[in-house]
Amino acid sequence: MRAYAEGLVLAAISCVAIWSAWQVPAASPGDTWAGIVPFAAAVALLALSGFLIIGVTRQNAGGAQGEPDNGATLEIIGLFIIALIYQQSFRWFGYLVPTAIVAPLVLYIFGVRSRTGLALSVILCPLVFHIIFFVLLGVFPPYGEVFDLLNWIQG
């Protein structure tokens, strides 16, 4: 059951990613379309989720059913919902605030129970990701419509 839920969540994520990649504006003549890598990754993810679902279906058809793992299925669905809310919250609150909220939550779900580690993740995760993506790679950070801590910090 867990692998089936993972396959369905993976398929849903890849469908959202494909739709998002199609939202990237078309390239100028002679340029490469900026959405080609996200689109290709999303299609590959959809194919992998299809293989996962087919494999689970064949395994269940063969009569080899294991113990149902409803707790793991709920965790997978919960992570999917957190990922959707996290991605959507960029629009309203920019990058830093949603990352500071989601990082310790996801780390807790994955088994980190150290209060010090979770508290540090509130600061370190947004900082490290900001340095990697927006400073070193030169990607433009998403600015929030309602409130953006990055605008407030920069003045």
Secondary structure, DSSP 8 states (H G I E B T S, - for coil): -HHHHHHHHHHHHHHHHHHHHHTS----TTS--TTHHHHHHHHHHHHHHHHHHHHHHHHHHTT------HHHHHHHHHHHHHHHHHHHHHHHHTTHHHHHHHHHHHHHHTT---HHHHHHHHHHHHHHHIIIIIIIS-------SS--HHHHHH-
